[in-house]
Amino acid sequence: MENGLLRNKGYWTLMAAQAVSSIGDWLSIVAVITMVGLKWNASPMEVSVIILCLAIPMALLGPLAGTVADRFNRKALMMTSDLIRAGLILVLAVADTIWIVYATLFTIGVFSAVFIPAKNGKLKELVAQDSMKGAMSITSMIDSMTKVIGPLLSGLLVAAFGAKVVFFIDSGTFLVSAFLVLFLPKTIKLIAEKEEAEDKPSFREEFKAGMTFIQSNRFMLAGLFFLGTSLLILQLSDSQIIVLLRELTAASPDLFGYIVTSSGIGMFLAGMLLAKKTDYNAVPLMLTGVCGIGISFGMMAVFTYFNLTLSLVWAPFLGLIAGFAASLVFVPFQATVQVETPVHMTGRVFGVINSVTTTATIIGPLLGGWLATVLGVIPTFIITGSLLVLAAMIGYINKGKIERGSEDVSESEQGTPAATTS
């Protein structure tokens, strides 16, 4: 890891805020589902709408929210988003109808849609170009740790104190995140930043400029395709793993938990590796990751079909491989996008990326349930895994074109911090 990144106090403050906020997200999800699903006896469809209320605003508003993140002060946007979400979480603690829950979660999703591109834009401001790949790898490691720790901690707190108390704790995590963001530099003057024009472009013009930038970069377009496809298959498969495990005659009741935990560990290990080895070429790593996801889920279906024994060994191992492979897709793509995107467009670009990834998380479980019902769960895993391997092979054949498309884009304005003011 670069010494410059280790000494970057602003970056580590931002990472601390991200970790606290991610844990808080798990607290609210578990608490809401516990309250609505167990205490209010909500139907399966009503429980599903809970996740949709959080996801739909981010899927629909991602590009617009990214433009907002580029147009206004990112630190102020992050703090405002955290403080408003802290208050909204308290509304859940006193909610007495499911419609209040839906409206509150939808509003939380709107402010989350603003927070994410603002955070990525602030990261671009804080981290020098030569440290960006390591920074994105550490961000992935934090996400992986919260994926393992978050559900466990959330379940323990809900069991010990009840859902309503956990809402107050969750509100506190947003306040802590806002407090940490307060210590980030307010403005960062960038050596290569464009001088602000006398006539500031309109919101619509800025939005169009961001979309044009993405469309002009072949790497971003291809990367978005592989990122979205991989995440779609991951969500499709994740939602049906428990159904797949039912096909085994002697599966442990804890096997699903072991697979989820091992996938988080795999993502963490990949992030650690990519943080140390930052001189990588993103395209072949991403294609290897896409292929790895396809092989791991395909093999899981094959082993289940033959009812292979020792499922406590091979199933978590394949989950670890899938998690490791997923990070090989996500981390190099996002790191390269951060490097290639001018600082004044970072919010718009990551707003689009967030919209694509969130859409995949919405469609994936729905498509997985439909395919498993129509085709059966084992054929679903084999077909989707095979499609990922095929997509990776096509990507390898066109690797040169993708890389040349990235090189042909004019060199982006590098965001090297020159001076800060609090």
C-alpha positions in Angstrom: 0.0 0.0 0.0 1.3 3.4 -0.9 2.8 5.5 1.9 0.9 8.5 0.6 -2.4 6.7 1.1 -1.5 5.7 4.6 -0.8 9.3 5.6 -4.0 10.6 3.9 -6.1 11.6 6.9 -9.0 12.8 4.8 -9.2 9.4 3.0 -9.3 7.4 6.2 -11.9 9.7 7.7 -14.1 9.1 4.6 -13.5 5.4 5.0 -14.5 5.5 8.6 -17.7 7.3 7.7 -18.4 4.7 5.0 -17.9 1.8 7.5 -20.2 3.3 10.1 -22.8 4.1 7.4 -22.7 0.6 6.0 -23.2 -1.0 9.4 -26.2 1.3 9.9 -27.7 0.2 6.6 -27.7 -3.4 7.8 -29.2 -2.4 11.1 -32.2 -0.6 9.4 -32.8 -3.5 6.9 -32.9 -6.2 9.5 -34.9 -4.1 12.0 -37.5 -3.1 9.4 -37.9 -6.7 8.1 -38.2 -8.0 11.7 -40.8 -5.4 12.6 -42.9 -5.7 9.4 -42.4 -9.4 8.8 -42.7 -10.8 12.3 -44.6 -8.3 14.4 -47.0 -7.0 11.7 -47.3 -10.4 9.8 -46.7 -8.8 6.4 -47.2 -10.9 3.3 -44.1 -12.0 1.2 -45.0 -9.3 -1.4 -45.2 -6.6 1.2 -41.8 -7.6 2.6 -40.4 -7.5 -1.0 -41.6 -4.0 -1.5 -39.4 -2.9 1.4 -36.3 -3.6 -0.5 -37.8 -2.1 -3.7 -38.6 1.2 -1.8 -34.9 1.6 -1.0 -33.6 0.5 -4.4 -35.9 2.1 -6.9 -34.9 5.7 -6.1 -31.2 4.9 -6.6 -32.0 3.0 -9.8 -34.1 5.8 -11.3 -32.4 8.9 -9.9 -28.7 7.8 -10.1 -27.7 10.0 -13.1 -29.6 13.0 -11.9 -28.3 12.6 -8.3 -24.8 12.4 -9.8 -25.3 15.7 -11.6 -26.3 17.2 -8.3 -23.2 15.8 -6.6 -21.0 17.5 -9.3 -22.9 20.8 -9.2 -22.9 21.4 -5.4 -20.5 21.1 -2.5 -20.0 17.4 -2.0 -19.2 17.6 1.7 -22.3 19.6 2.4 -24.4 17.1 0.4 -23.0 14.1 2.3 -23.7 15.8 5.7 -27.2 16.9 4.7 -28.0 13.4 3.4 -26.7 11.8 6.6 -28.6 14.1 8.9 -31.9 13.8 7.0 -31.6 10.0 7.0 -30.9 10.1 10.7 -34.2 11.8 11.2 -36.1 9.6 8.8 -34.9 6.4 10.6 -36.6 7.8 13.8 -39.9 8.0 11.8 -39.6 4.2 11.4 -39.4 3.8 15.1 -42.9 5.3 15.5 -44.5 4.1 12.3 -47.8 2.3 12.8 -48.7 1.4 9.2 -46.8 -0.2 6.4 -47.4 2.7 4.1 -45.5 5.0 6.4 -42.7 2.6 6.3 -42.8 2.5 2.5 -42.8 6.3 2.2 -40.0 6.7 4.7 -37.8 4.1 3.0 -38.4 5.6 -0.4 -37.3 9.0 0.9 -34.2 7.4 2.5 -33.4 5.9 -0.9 -33.6 9.3 -2.5 -31.0 10.8 -0.2 -28.9 7.6 -0.4 -28.9 8.2 -4.2 -27.3 11.6 -3.6 -24.8 10.4 -1.0 -23.1 7.7 -3.0 -22.0 9.8 -6.0 -21.0 12.6 -3.7 -18.9 10.2 -1.7 -17.2 8.9 -4.8 -16.6 12.5 -6.0 -15.1 13.4 -2.6 -12.8 10.3 -2.9 -11.6 11.6 -6.2 -10.7 14.9 -4.6 -8.9 13.4 -1.6 -6.8 10.7 -3.3 -4.0 11.2 -5.7 -4.1 9.4 -9.0 -1.3 7.0 -8.3 -3.0 5.9 -5.1 -6.5 5.5 -6.5 -6.4 1.8 -7.2 -5.2 1.0 -3.7 -7.9 3.3 -2.3 -10.7 1.6 -4.2 -9.4 -1.8 -3.1 -9.6 -0.8 0.5 -13.1 0.5 -0.1 -14.0 -2.9 -1.4 -12.5 -4.6 1.7 -14.6 -2.4 4.0 -17.7 -3.3 2.1 -16.8 -7.0 2.4 -16.2 -6.8 6.1 -19.6 -5.1 6.7 -21.2 -7.8 4.5 -19.9 -10.3 7.1 -20.2 -8.3 10.3 -23.3 -6.3 9.5 -26.0 -9.1 9.4 -24.5 -10.8 12.5 -24.4 -7.6 14.5 -27.9 -6.5 13.3 -29.4 -9.9 14.2 -27.8 -9.8 17.7 -29.0 -6.2 18.4 -32.5 -6.9 17.2 -32.7 -10.0 19.3 -31.3 -8.3 22.4 -33.1 -4.9 22.3 -35.9 -5.2 19.7 -36.4 -3.4 16.4 -37.4 0.0 17.8 -34.3 0.4 19.9 -32.2 -0.6 16.9 -33.8 2.2 14.9 -32.4 4.7 17.4 -29.0 3.0 17.2 -29.2 3.2 13.4 -30.1 6.9 13.5 -27.0 7.4 15.7 -24.8 5.7 13.0 -25.9 8.4 10.5 -25.1 11.1 13.0 -21.6 9.6 13.6 -21.1 9.5 9.8 -22.1 13.1 9.5 -19.8 14.0 12.3 -16.9 12.3 10.6 -17.7 13.9 7.3 -17.5 17.3 9.1 -13.8 16.8 9.4 -13.2 16.3 5.7 -11.6 19.2 3.8 -14.4 21.5 2.7 -12.8 22.4 -0.7 -9.9 21.0 -2.6 -8.1 23.1 -5.2 -7.0 20.8 -8.1 -4.0 21.5 -10.2 -5.7 20.4 -13.4 -9.2 21.4 -12.6 -11.0 23.5 -15.3 -11.3 27.2 -14.4 -14.9 27.9 -13.7 -16.6 29.7 -16.7 -18.3 33.0 -16.2 -21.6 31.5 -17.5 -22.1 28.3 -15.5 -23.7 25.6 -17.7 -27.3 24.6 -16.9 -28.2 21.5 -15.0 -29.4 20.0 -18.3 -26.2 20.8 -20.1 -24.1 19.3 -17.2 -26.3 16.1 -17.3 -25.8 15.8 -21.1 -22.1 16.3 -20.8 -21.8 13.5 -18.2 -23.7 11.1 -20.4 -21.6 12.1 -23.5 -18.4 11.4 -21.6 -19.5 7.9 -20.7 -20.7 7.1 -24.2 -17.3 8.3 -25.6 -15.3 5.8 -23.5 -15.5 2.3 -24.8 -13.9 0.9 -21.6 -16.7 2.4 -19.5 -19.4 1.1 -21.8 -18.0 -2.4 -21.9 -17.2 -2.3 -18.2 -20.7 -1.3 -17.3 -22.0 -4.2 -19.4 -19.8 -6.8 -17.6 -20.4 -5.1 -14.2 -24.2 -5.1 -14.6 -24.3 -8.6 -16.1 -22.1 -10.0 -13.3 -24.1 -8.3 -10.6 -27.4 -9.4 -12.2 -26.2 -13.1 -12.2 -24.9 -12.7 -8.6 -28.2 -11.4 -7.4 -30.1 -14.0 -9.4 -28.1 -16.8 -7.9 -27.8 -15.4 -4.4 -31.6 -15.2 -4.2 -31.9 -18.8 -5.2 -29.0 -20.4 -3.3 -31.2 -21.5 -0.5 -33.6 -23.1 -3.0 -30.6 -24.9 -4.6 -29.4 -26.2 -1.2 -32.8 -27.8 -0.6 -31.9 -30.2 -3.5 -29.2 -31.7 -1.3 -30.3 -34.7 0.8 -28.0 -34.0 3.7 -27.4 -30.2 3.7 -26.6 -28.5 7.0 -29.2 -25.9 8.1 -26.3 -23.5 8.6 -24.8 -24.1 5.1 -26.4 -20.9 3.5 -24.8 -18.8 6.2 -21.4 -20.4 5.6 -21.7 -19.6 1.9 -22.6 -16.0 2.5 -19.8 -15.6 5.0 -17.2 -17.2 2.7 -18.2 -15.0 -0.2 -17.6 -12.0 2.0 -14.2 -13.4 2.9 -13.4 -14.0 -0.7 -14.2 -10.4 -1.6 -12.1 -9.2 1.3 -9.1 -11.3 0.2 -9.4 -10.0 -3.4 -9.5 -6.5 -2.1 -6.4 -7.1 0.0 -4.6 -8.5 -3.0 -5.6 -5.6 -5.3 -4.5 -3.1 -2.7 -1.0 -4.5 -2.7 -0.7 -5.1 -6.5 -2.0 -1.9 -8.0 -0.1 -2.1 -11.4 -2.8 -4.3 -12.9 -4.6 -4.1 -16.3 -8.3 -3.8 -15.5 -9.8 -5.5 -18.6 -8.3 -9.0 -18.3 -8.9 -8.9 -14.5 -12.6 -8.1 -15.0 -13.0 -10.8 -17.6 -11.3 -13.3 -15.4 -13.7 -12.3 -12.6 -16.8 -12.7 -14.9 -15.5 -16.2 -15.9 -14.8 -17.1 -12.2 -18.4 -16.2 -11.2 -19.8 -18.3 -13.9 -17.7 -21.3 -13.2 -18.3 -21.2 -9.4 -22.1 -21.0 -9.7 -22.1 -23.6 -12.5 -20.1 -26.0 -10.4 -22.3 -25.5 -7.5 -25.3 -26.6 -9.6 -23.4 -29.6 -11.0 -22.3 -30.8 -7.5 -25.9 -30.3 -6.3 -27.2 -32.3 -9.2 -25.0 -35.3 -8.3 -25.8 -34.8 -4.6 -22.0 -34.6 -3.8 -21.2 -35.3 -0.2 -19.1 -32.9 2.0 -21.2 -29.9 1.1 -19.9 -28.1 4.1 -16.5 -28.1 2.3 -17.3 -27.5 -1.4 -20.2 -25.1 -1.1 -18.4 -22.5 1.1 -15.3 -22.9 -1.1 -17.2 -22.1 -4.3 -18.8 -19.2 -2.4 -15.4 -17.9 -1.6 -14.3 -18.3 -5.3 -17.5 -16.4 -6.4 -16.8 -13.6 -3.9 -13.1 -13.3 -4.9 -14.1 -13.3 -8.6 -16.8 -10.6 -8.0 -14.2 -8.3 -6.6 -12.0 -8.8 -9.6 -14.9 -7.3 -11.6 -16.0 -4.5 -9.3 -12.7 -3.1 -7.9 -10.6 -2.8 -11.1 -13.6 -1.3 -13.0 -14.4 1.3 -10.3 -10.7 2.1 -9.8 -10.1 2.7 -13.5 -13.2 4.8 -13.8 -12.0 7.0 -10.9 -8.6 7.4 -12.6 -10.0 8.2 -16.0 -12.9 10.5 -15.0 -12.3 14.2 -14.5 -13.0 15.3 -11.0 -15.8 17.6 -12.1 -17.7 14.7 -13.7 -17.1 12.0 -11.0 -20.6 12.4 -9.5 -22.3 12.0 -12.8 -20.3 9.0 -13.9 -20.8 7.2 -10.6 -24.4 8.1 -10.5 -24.9 6.2 -13.7 -22.9 3.3 -12.3 -25.0 3.2 -9.2 -28.1 3.3 -11.3 -26.9 0.3 -13.3 -25.9 -1.8 -10.3 -29.0 -1.0 -8.3 -31.2 -1.9 -11.3 -29.3 -5.3 -11.4 -30.1 -5.9 -7.8 -33.8 -5.2 -8.4 -34.1 -7.4 -11.5 -31.8 -10.2 -10.4 -33.9 -11.7 -7.6 -37.1 -11.3 -9.6 -35.6 -13.0 -12.7 -34.0 -15.7 -10.5 -37.3 -16.6 -9.0 -39.1 -16.7 -12.4 -36.3 -18.8 -14.0 -36.1 -21.2 -11.1 -39.9 -21.7 -11.3 -40.0 -22.2 -15.0 -36.8 -24.1 -15.6 -35.9 -25.5 -12.2 -33.1 -24.2 -9.9 -30.3 -26.4 -11.2 -30.8 -25.6 -14.9 -31.1 -21.9 -13.9 -27.7 -22.0 -12.3 -26.0 -23.9 -15.1 -27.5 -21.7 -17.8 -26.6 -18.4 -16.1 -23.2 -19.6 -15.2 -22.5 -20.7 -18.8 -23.7 -17.3 -20.1 -21.2 -15.6 -17.9 -18.4 -17.8 -19.2 -19.5 -17.1 -22.7 -19.6 -13.4 -22.1 -16.1 -13.5 -20.7 -14.8 -15.4 -23.8 -16.4 -12.8 -26.1 -14.7 -10.1 -24.0 -11.3 -11.8 -24.3 -11.8 -11.9 -28.1 -12.5 -8.1 -28.1 -10.1 -7.2 -25.4 -7.9 -5.2 -27.7 -10.8 -3.1 -29.0 -11.9 -2.3 -25.4 -8.5 -1.3 -24.3 -7.9 0.8 -27.4 -11.2 2.5 -26.9 -10.0 3.5 -23.4 -6.7 4.8 -24.7 -8.4 6.8 -27.5 -10.3 8.9 -25.0 -8.5 12.2 -24.4 -6.5 12.2 -21.2 -8.7 13.2 -18.3 -7.9 16.1 -16.0 -6.1 14.6 -13.1 -7.4 15.4 -9.6 -4.2 15.9 -7.7 -4.8 17.7 -4.4 -2.9 20.9 -4.2 -4.3 22.7 -1.3 -7.2 22.3 1.1 -9.3 24.5 3.3 -11.6 23.2 6.1 
